[in-house]
Amino acid sequence: MDRRLLVEIARQTLTRWEGGRAVARYAVSTGRNGAGERNGSGCTPRGLHRVRMRIGEGCPVGTVFRGRRPTGEILDDALAAAYPERDWILTRILWLTGCEPGINRGGCVDTLRRYIYIHGCPDAAPMGEPCSHGCIRMRNRDLIELFDQTPIGMLVEIRA
């Protein structure tokens, strides 16, 4: 069965495809600096990727991750107020790896080494507009639904 994810930066959406048809569509937030592959750019990388790792299965909604490990914290108003500038990575992580050497794999354009994820964010964070540091942010409940349908190795296409 043809299963893949399509992220459209211009539309700020992520669509899950199965058997040639769209089965789910979610609002997302991609890189504030637009599309781009260079390390340190804060941009969302384009092209073909695969899910390299699935992190956080079974963790409670709002679980805080640092370095891809749960900290034991659950984001709440007090924690958010204590660290207002933090780029929160919450609930689940789908870590992407590029499939195209020289475009999004290897050297200074390597998606995996850039730590580009599909991940959860605070409920107050805007969706449908580019606000991330390059990752693809989702609402936590949407991410859990997506995570449960996304195996390691699933193809992820990111289009400008």
Legacy VTK file of the C-alpha trace (Angstrom):
# vtk DataFile Version 3.0
C-alpha trace
ASCII
DATASET POLYDATA
POINTS 160 float
0.000 0.000 0.000
1.287 3.471 -0.915
1.562 5.306 2.414
3.311 8.657 2.759
3.184 12.064 4.369
3.149 15.309 2.411
4.123 18.587 4.090
3.228 21.692 2.078
5.087 24.701 3.424
3.047 27.250 1.431
-0.210 25.822 2.819
1.165 24.981 6.285
-0.411 21.534 6.106
0.611 17.915 6.554
-1.441 15.317 4.678
-1.354 11.574 5.285
-1.839 9.586 2.084
-2.795 5.925 1.776
-3.472 4.067 -1.451
-3.381 7.258 -3.511
-5.908 9.184 -1.442
-5.665 11.741 1.336
-6.933 10.198 4.579
-6.040 12.960 7.046
-4.919 16.593 6.872
-3.480 18.657 9.715
-2.487 22.285 10.196
1.230 22.629 10.970
3.827 25.308 11.605
7.072 25.096 9.633
10.248 27.197 9.698
9.858 30.903 10.349
12.723 31.470 7.883
10.949 29.613 5.075
12.195 26.646 3.081
15.870 25.732 2.950
18.301 22.973 3.681
21.418 24.621 5.107
22.464 23.798 8.654
21.813 26.722 11.011
19.328 28.390 8.631
16.206 27.849 10.742
14.490 26.753 7.526
12.416 23.658 6.843
14.214 21.297 4.438
12.532 20.330 1.178
12.529 17.084 -0.737
12.116 13.426 0.056
12.703 12.207 3.590
11.946 9.133 5.654
10.983 8.738 9.303
14.240 7.607 10.936
13.032 7.310 14.534
9.760 7.387 16.462
10.224 8.761 19.972
7.777 9.087 22.855
5.286 6.301 22.274
3.049 6.014 25.339
4.197 9.295 26.913
1.466 11.559 28.289
0.254 14.526 26.238
2.527 17.506 26.939
5.616 15.432 27.836
8.669 17.704 27.538
11.636 16.390 25.534
15.226 17.676 25.670
17.804 15.956 23.497
15.064 13.531 22.378
14.591 12.257 25.928
11.587 12.894 28.177
12.554 15.188 31.059
9.823 13.870 33.368
7.978 17.193 33.045
4.559 17.848 31.543
4.131 21.326 30.097
1.751 23.478 32.131
1.216 27.231 32.521
3.840 27.580 35.278
6.544 25.765 33.315
5.734 27.713 30.150
5.913 30.996 32.101
9.278 30.023 33.618
10.800 29.465 30.145
8.920 31.784 27.765
11.547 31.651 24.991
12.015 27.861 24.894
11.281 26.035 21.645
9.149 23.317 23.234
9.330 19.798 21.835
6.346 17.950 23.252
4.425 14.662 23.306
6.036 12.729 20.383
8.913 13.069 17.912
9.138 11.753 14.361
12.819 12.335 13.477
13.409 12.767 9.753
16.351 11.775 7.573
16.917 13.074 4.055
16.886 10.723 1.062
18.604 12.979 -1.499
22.422 13.274 -1.290
23.553 16.891 -1.649
20.008 18.184 -1.289
18.921 17.077 2.197
21.441 14.341 3.014
25.112 14.728 3.847
27.395 17.715 4.391
25.855 20.999 5.523
22.356 20.062 4.301
21.793 16.873 6.304
18.249 16.801 7.714
19.081 14.144 10.319
22.096 16.079 11.648
19.982 19.240 11.706
17.592 17.458 14.110
14.532 18.127 11.977
11.447 16.576 13.563
7.711 16.465 13.321
6.841 17.217 16.951
4.228 18.559 19.316
4.150 22.105 20.678
2.205 24.148 23.256
-1.512 24.521 22.590
-1.076 28.311 22.527
1.474 28.139 19.677
0.038 29.273 16.343
-0.719 26.717 13.624
-1.079 27.487 9.946
1.757 30.002 9.964
5.538 29.522 9.861
6.904 29.945 13.394
9.315 27.063 14.063
13.107 26.881 13.991
12.902 24.502 10.994
10.931 21.573 12.407
7.321 20.763 11.606
5.185 21.565 14.638
1.775 20.027 15.237
-0.997 20.132 17.802
-0.334 17.385 20.352
-3.599 15.469 19.793
-3.071 15.581 16.007
0.499 14.368 16.444
-0.571 11.369 18.538
-3.064 10.383 15.830
-0.388 10.771 13.143
2.315 9.026 15.193
0.124 5.960 15.652
-0.199 5.646 11.844
3.443 6.402 10.954
6.001 3.583 10.942
9.770 3.957 10.791
10.772 4.304 7.159
7.594 6.052 6.017
8.231 8.461 3.147
7.805 12.160 3.950
7.815 14.652 1.107
8.278 18.309 1.991
7.315 20.819 -0.704
7.714 24.581 -0.704
LINES 1 161
160 0 1 2 3 4 5 6 7 8 9 10 11 12 13 14 15 16 17 18 19 20 21 22 23 24 25 26 27 28 29 30 31 32 33 34 35 36 37 38 39 40 41 42 43 44 45 46 47 48 49 50 51 52 53 54 55 56 57 58 59 60 61 62 63 64 65 66 67 68 69 70 71 72 73 74 75 76 77 78 79 80 81 82 83 84 85 86 87 88 89 90 91 92 93 94 95 96 97 98 99 100 101 102 103 104 105 106 107 108 109 110 111 112 113 114 115 116 117 118 119 120 121 122 123 124 125 126 127 128 129 130 131 132 133 134 135 136 137 138 139 140 141 142 143 144 145 146 147 148 149 150 151 152 153 154 155 156 157 158 159
